[in-house]
C-alpha cells in the first residue's frame, strides 16, 4: 500500500472544501410534537428542545440558532397565539 502523497492530500482537502458550502443550502428538518398536556417538543435537525404552553404565554428553552428560533417563534404564534418567553 502506498503512503498518501501530499498532492493527493491537497486534492482531498480541496474537494472537501468545495463540498461543505453546499451543505448550508440543505433545508433543516423541523417539527413540533405534542408530548403530554401542554408540553411540546420542537425538533431542528438532530437538536430537540421543549416548550410549555400556559395561560400567560409560552415558555421555551434554547432553540439552538437564530434560524430555528425564528421558525419556532412563527410556529408557536401560528398555533397558540400567545406571547413567548425564552
N, C-alpha and C positions, 0 to 999 in steps of 0.2 A: 504494500500500500504506500503510495507516495504522500509525503507531507504536503500540507496545504501551502501553496506559494503565496507570497504577499500580493501578487497580482490577482489571484483567484479570490483572496480575502477582500481586496479592494472592490472587485466586481460584486461580490456578495453584499458588501456594505452599501454600495450604490443601489443595488436592487431593492434592499430593504428600505432605504431612504426614499426611494421613488414610490414605493407601495404604501407607506404609512400615511401620507396626507390623504389618500383616498378613503381611508377608514373613517375620517371625520365626517364624511358625507353620508354615512350609513344612518338611517332613521333609528332613533332609540326605541327600544321596546318598553312601552309604558302601559300600566294598567292599575286599576283600583279594584280591590277585592274586599268584600264585606267579611269581617271576622265574626263578630257577635254584637248584638245590641247596637250601640252607636260607635263601635270601634271598627276602623278600616285599615287596610294595608295598601300602601302605594308601592309600585314597582317602577324602577328606572334601570333597565337592563338587568344587572345582577345585584343591584342595591335595593334593599327594601326599607321602608320606614312606615310609621303608623301615624294615624291621626284619629282624634276623638271628636265627635260632633256633640255639642252641648247646646242648651237653650240660649246661652250667652254668646256662642260662636264656636269656631273650630280650633282645636289645639293640635298643632302638627309639630313633628320633630324634623331634623335635618333632611332636606330633600336632595342632598349631595352636590348640586351645582346650580348655577343660575338658570339654565335651560329647563332643568327638572322642576325648579321652584316656580317658574313662570307657568309651566304646564300644570303643575299641581294646583296652583292658585286658581287658574282658569277652570279646571275641572271641579274643584270644590265650590267655587262661585256658581257654576252652572248647575251642579247637582243639589246643593244645600242652601244657597242664597243666605249665607251667614258670614260675619267677619272672621278673619283668620289670625291666629297668634302662633308665631313660630318661636 
